[in-house]
């Protein structure tokens, strides 16, 4: 990667440094002069929101790690120490716990936007796959972080989820024992999860850098799904046009984030986790955090343990194959009427599975979860491949500029004539 050849520092010192290590040229070409489609809407600000949340989680996590004790006998007490005795410890902890939820909320909107507008299609397949890898790393990081408070739900959740590995023939039990550091969840498990929870965010940063690099190579997708034909007509400079939108989007998102942190900081936390872990007492209703509930519902809906684990893994891994599962030549759902209907049904399936994952097991909830799971997999494995072959799409504009002008013309026609 190299800096922008058009960037020339004003000072002699700057020119000397730039000729040897062109960092400012790289920043200029990537975040100032970089051309972005002129028709981007506010759904494209979630990339900046996610970058902000990643930094916030790492910073607050490092501060919490300075006071946390990864021991089965002291972990819960160390959390209470952070909350009660460390200066602004309560704020750092609530920023971190609620930040995880905000992070996942933003990533789900980001992913659904990508699916709706076909951001996984050529030439952005690698960009999308890297995004799915980030999502997997986020899920692993979040699960391990959920275990660290060593409350009642933390212990039960760790036991249930790590036991899933025992369903894998031949090697599953060995993997589970390796994760536990023994024959049950205990002190070695907590130490390993703390180490991995600290390490994985930096792995996420590395994959995010690759994700951004791939984005700059392929260019950004846009609401019309039309590739850039003419840089001057179809694009604008990233700064100030995209950065102003990003700053506005981040500001609005921060209001929601602050509302949770300062007004309802424990709303997304499980009450059972306010009780220290006790291997002899199991919570009446074991559930993971809300952002993992859809996959938990799929797992619970299948009576066979191994098949349930396979379905859970497939529900995530199949997302990486969307570039090849979707056979349509048209990227944007804006020009695919039938796809739009199935897309929103897919969203309903995901939200419904999340709700059912939070409910106690019953015959009715299990049946509903099975129906929605069929809808989830049906969209990925049946609808997307078949729809591209039979769907009648709307005419797409020849260029981004044409799409922008088409929007501007009705507005001009509707405007009242200027008075003389």
C-alpha positions in Angstrom: 0.0 0.0 0.0 1.4 3.4 -0.8 0.3 7.0 -0.3 -1.4 9.3 -2.7 1.0 10.5 -5.4 -0.9 13.8 -5.4 -0.4 14.5 -1.7 2.4 17.0 -1.1 3.2 18.2 2.5 3.5 21.9 2.9 6.5 21.9 5.2 10.0 20.7 4.4 10.0 18.4 7.4 6.7 16.9 6.2 8.1 16.4 2.7 11.3 14.7 4.1 9.2 12.3 6.3 6.7 11.6 3.5 9.5 10.6 1.1 10.6 8.0 3.6 7.4 6.8 5.2 4.3 8.1 3.3 1.8 7.6 6.1 0.0 11.0 5.5 -0.2 10.2 1.8 -1.9 6.9 2.6 -4.3 8.6 5.0 -5.1 11.2 2.4 -5.7 8.7 -0.4 -7.8 6.5 1.8 -9.9 8.9 3.9 -9.7 12.3 2.2 -9.5 12.1 -1.6 -10.9 8.5 -1.8 -13.9 8.6 -4.2 -17.2 7.3 -2.9 -20.5 7.0 -4.8 -22.5 10.2 -4.6 -25.8 8.3 -3.9 -24.8 6.8 -0.5 -27.5 7.0 2.2 -27.2 7.0 6.0 -27.1 3.2 6.1 -23.5 3.5 4.9 -22.6 5.3 8.1 -22.6 2.1 10.1 -19.1 1.3 8.9 -17.9 4.4 10.8 -20.1 3.5 13.8 -18.6 0.0 13.9 -15.1 1.4 13.8 -15.9 3.8 16.7 -17.5 0.9 18.7 -14.5 -1.3 18.2 -12.2 1.3 19.5 -14.5 2.0 22.5 -14.7 -1.7 23.4 -10.9 -2.1 23.2 -10.2 1.0 25.3 -12.8 0.2 28.0 -11.8 -3.5 28.0 -8.1 -2.6 28.6 -9.1 -0.4 31.6 -11.3 -3.1 33.0 -8.5 -5.7 32.6 -6.3 -3.6 34.8 -8.7 -4.3 37.8 -10.2 -7.7 36.9 -8.9 -10.9 38.6 -9.4 -14.0 36.4 -10.0 -16.4 39.2 -13.0 -18.5 40.0 -12.8 -17.3 43.7 -12.1 -13.7 43.0 -13.6 -12.8 39.6 -17.1 -11.8 40.9 -15.6 -9.8 43.7 -13.3 -8.0 41.3 -16.3 -6.9 39.3 -17.9 -5.5 42.4 -14.6 -3.8 43.3 -14.6 -2.1 39.8 -18.2 -1.0 40.3 -17.9 0.3 43.8 -14.3 1.3 44.5 -12.5 2.2 41.2 -13.0 5.8 40.2 -15.6 5.8 37.5 -15.4 2.0 37.3 -19.2 1.8 37.1 -19.1 4.0 34.0 -16.3 2.0 32.3 -18.1 -1.3 33.0 -21.4 -0.1 31.7 -19.8 1.4 28.7 -18.2 -2.0 28.0 -21.3 -4.2 28.7 -23.7 -2.0 26.8 -21.1 -1.3 24.2 -21.1 -5.0 23.2 -24.9 -4.8 22.6 -24.5 -1.5 20.6 -21.7 -3.2 18.6 -23.9 -6.1 17.6 -26.9 -3.9 16.9 -24.7 -1.9 14.5 -23.2 -5.0 12.9 -26.6 -6.5 12.3 -27.9 -3.4 10.6 -24.7 -3.3 8.6 -25.1 -7.0 7.5 -28.8 -6.6 6.6 -28.0 -3.5 4.6 -25.3 -5.5 2.8 -27.8 -8.3 2.0 -30.5 -5.9 0.8 -28.2 -4.0 -1.5 -26.2 -7.0 -2.7 -22.9 -5.8 -1.3 -21.6 -9.4 -1.3 -21.7 -9.7 -5.1 -18.7 -9.4 -7.5 -16.3 -7.8 -7.2 -16.8 -7.7 -3.4 -16.8 -11.4 -2.5 -13.6 -11.2 -0.4 -14.8 -8.0 1.3 -18.0 -9.9 2.4 -16.2 -13.0 3.5 -13.8 -10.9 5.7 -16.9 -9.3 7.2 -18.3 -12.7 8.1 -15.0 -13.6 9.7 -15.2 -10.4 11.8 -18.7 -11.4 12.8 -17.5 -14.9 13.9 -14.7 -13.4 15.9 -17.1 -10.9 17.5 -19.4 -13.8 18.6 -16.5 -15.7 20.1 -15.2 -12.6 21.9 -18.7 -11.7 23.2 -19.3 -15.2 24.5 -16.0 -15.3 26.4 -16.6 -11.9 27.8 -20.0 -13.0 29.0 -18.3 -15.7 31.1 -15.8 -13.4 32.8 -18.2 -11.8 35.5 -18.5 -15.4 36.8 -22.1 -14.9 37.8 -24.7 -17.6 37.9 -25.6 -17.2 34.2 -22.0 -16.8 33.2 -21.1 -20.2 34.7 -24.3 -21.9 33.3 -23.8 -20.4 29.8 -20.2 -21.5 29.7 -21.1 -25.0 30.7 -23.9 -25.3 28.1 -22.0 -23.8 25.1 -18.7 -25.6 25.7 -20.7 -28.9 26.1 -21.8 -28.5 22.5 -18.3 -29.6 21.4 -18.9 -33.0 23.0 -21.5 -33.7 20.2 -18.7 -33.8 17.6 -17.7 -37.5 17.1 -14.2 -38.7 18.1 -12.6 -35.3 18.9 -15.4 -33.4 20.6 -14.9 -34.5 24.2 -11.1 -33.9 23.9 -11.8 -30.3 22.6 -14.2 -29.7 25.5 -11.7 -30.9 28.1 -9.0 -28.7 26.5 -11.3 -25.6 26.7 -12.2 -26.4 30.3 -8.6 -27.2 31.3 -10.0 -30.2 33.1 -13.2 -32.2 33.3 -15.6 -29.3 34.1 -15.9 -25.6 33.8 -13.7 -24.1 36.5 -10.7 -21.9 37.2 -8.6 -22.9 34.2 -11.6 -22.2 31.9 -11.9 -18.7 33.3 -8.2 -18.0 32.8 -8.3 -19.3 29.2 -11.4 -17.3 28.4 -9.9 -14.1 29.8 -6.8 -14.5 27.8 -8.7 -15.2 24.6 -11.2 -12.4 25.3 -8.3 -10.0 25.6 -6.5 -11.3 22.5 -9.4 -11.7 20.0 -10.3 -7.9 19.7 -6.8 -7.3 18.4 -7.3 -10.1 15.8 -10.6 -8.3 14.9 -8.6 -5.1 14.3 -6.3 -7.0 11.9 -9.2 -8.5 9.9 -10.9 -5.0 10.0 -7.8 -3.6 8.3 -8.0 -6.3 5.6 -11.7 -5.5 5.3 -11.0 -1.8 4.8 -8.2 -2.6 2.3 -10.5 -4.9 0.3 -13.1 -2.1 0.4 -10.7 0.4 -1.1 -9.6 -2.1 -3.8 -13.2 -3.0 -4.9 -14.8 0.3 -4.1 -18.0 0.9 -2.2 -21.3 -0.5 -3.3 -24.2 1.9 -3.4 -28.1 1.8 -3.1 -28.5 1.4 -6.8 -25.9 -1.4 -7.1 -24.4 0.3 -10.2 -20.6 0.4 -10.5 -18.7 3.7 -11.0 -18.6 4.5 -14.7 -17.1 8.0 -14.5 -15.3 9.1 -11.4 -16.0 12.8 -11.8 -19.8 12.3 -12.4 -20.5 9.3 -10.2 -18.4 10.0 -7.1 -17.5 12.7 -4.5 -14.5 12.9 -2.2 -14.7 10.9 1.0 -13.9 14.1 2.9 -16.0 16.2 3.5 -19.0 14.6 2.0 -18.9 11.1 3.5 -17.2 12.2 6.7 -19.9 14.7 7.6 -22.5 12.0 7.1 -20.5 9.5 9.2 -20.0 12.1 12.0 -23.8 12.7 12.0 -24.6 9.0 12.1 -22.1 8.4 14.9 -23.5 11.3 16.9 -27.1 9.9 16.6 -25.9 6.4 17.6 -24.0 7.8 20.6 -27.3 9.3 21.9 -28.8 5.8 21.9 -25.6 4.4 23.4 -25.6 7.1 26.2 -29.3 6.5 26.9 -28.6 2.8 27.7 -25.4 3.6 29.7 -26.9 6.4 31.9 -30.6 5.6 32.1 -31.0 1.8 31.8 -27.5 0.4 32.2 -28.7 -3.1 33.4 -31.6 -3.5 31.0 -29.7 -5.8 28.7 -28.0 -7.7 31.6 -29.4 -10.9 33.1 -30.5 -10.6 36.7 -29.1 -14.1 37.4 -25.6 -12.8 36.7 -25.8 -10.6 39.8 -25.5 -13.7 41.8 -22.0 -15.4 42.2 -21.5 -18.6 40.3 -22.4 -21.8 42.1 -21.8 -25.1 40.4 -24.6 -26.6 42.6 -27.3 -24.1 41.6 -28.4 -23.7 38.0 -30.6 -20.8 36.8 -34.2 -21.8 35.9 -33.9 -20.4 32.4 -30.4 -20.4 30.7 -30.1 -17.9 27.8 -27.2 -16.2 26.1 -27.0 -12.5 25.4 -29.7 -11.2 23.0 -27.4 -11.0 20.0 -26.8 -14.7 20.1 -30.4 -15.7 20.6 -31.4 -16.5 17.0 -28.7 -19.2 16.8 -29.6 -20.5 20.2 -33.2 -20.9 19.1 -32.1 -22.9 16.1 -30.0 -25.1 18.4 -32.9 -25.7 20.8 -35.4 -26.4 18.0 -33.5 -29.6 16.9 -33.8 -32.5 19.3 -30.6 -34.3 18.1 -27.6 -32.6 19.7 -25.2 -33.2 16.8 -27.6 -32.0 14.1 -28.4 -29.0 16.2 -24.8 -28.0 16.5 -24.3 -28.6 12.7 -27.4 -26.4 12.0 -26.1 -23.7 14.4 -22.7 -23.6 12.6 -24.3 -23.7 9.1 -26.6 -20.8 10.0 -23.5 -18.6 10.3 -21.1 -20.2 7.8 -23.7 -20.1 5.0 -23.6 -16.3 5.2 -20.0 -16.5 3.7 -21.4 -18.2 0.6 -24.0 -15.6 -0.2 -22.0 -14.3 -3.3 -22.5 -17.7 -4.9 -25.9 -18.6 -3.4 -27.5 -15.5 -4.9 -27.8 -16.0 -8.7 -29.3 -12.7 -9.6 -27.3 -10.4 -11.9 -29.0 -7.3 -10.2 -27.3 -6.3 -7.0 -29.7 -3.9 -5.3 -33.0 -5.0 -3.8 -34.3 -1.6 -4.9 -34.8 -3.1 -8.4 -35.9 -6.6 -7.2 -39.6 -6.5 -6.1 -39.8 -10.2 -5.3 -36.5 -10.2 -3.5 -37.7 -7.4 -1.3 -40.7 -9.5 0.0 -38.5 -12.5 0.8 -35.8 -10.3 2.4 -38.2 -8.8 4.9 -39.6 -12.3 5.6 -36.0 -13.3 6.3 -35.6 -10.3 8.7 -38.9 -11.4 10.4 -37.5 -15.0 10.7 -34.3 -13.7 12.3 -36.1 -11.4 14.8 -38.6 -14.1 15.6 -35.9 -16.7 16.3 -34.3 -14.1 18.6 -37.5 -13.7 20.5 -38.1 -17.5 20.7 -34.6 -18.0 21.9 -35.3 -15.9 24.9 -38.5 -17.8 25.9 -38.8 -20.9 28.0 -39.0 -24.2 26.1 -42.5 -25.3 25.2 -44.1 -27.3 22.4 -45.5 -24.2 20.8 -42.2 -22.2 21.0 -40.3 -25.2 19.7 -42.7 -25.6 16.7 -42.5 -21.9 15.9 -38.7 -22.0 16.1 -38.6 -24.9 13.7 -40.8 -23.1 11.2 -38.7 -19.9 11.4 -35.5 -22.0 11.1 -36.9 -23.5 7.9 -37.6 -20.0 6.7 -34.0 -18.9 7.6 -32.4 -21.7 5.7 -35.0 -21.6 3.0 -34.1 -18.1 2.1 -30.4 -18.9 1.9 -30.5 -22.2 0.2 -33.7 -22.1 -1.9 -35.0 -18.5 -2.4 -31.7 -16.8 -3.3 -30.6 -19.5 -5.9 -34.0 -19.8 -7.5 -35.1 -16.2 -7.4 -32.3 -15.0 -9.6 -33.4 -17.4 -12.3 -37.1 -16.4 -12.4 -37.4 -12.9 -11.0 -38.5 -10.0 -13.2 -36.4 -7.0 -12.1 -36.9 -3.3 -12.7 -34.6 -1.5 -15.2 -31.5 -0.3 -13.5 -29.9 3.1 -14.3 -27.0 3.2 -16.6 -24.8 5.0 -14.1 -24.9 6.4 -10.5 -25.1 9.9 -11.9 -28.3 9.0 -13.9 -29.8 7.5 -10.7 -29.1 10.7 -8.8 -30.5 12.9 -11.6 -33.6 10.7 -11.8 -34.3 11.5 -8.2 -33.7 15.2 -8.6 -36.1 15.6 -11.6 -39.3 14.7 -9.7 -38.2 17.1 -6.9 -37.7 19.9 -9.4 -41.1 19.2 -11.0 -42.8 19.3 -7.6 -41.2 22.5 -6.6 -43.5 25.7 -7.0 -42.4 28.2 -9.6 -40.3 31.0 -8.3 -42.2 34.3 -7.9 -41.0 37.3 -9.9 
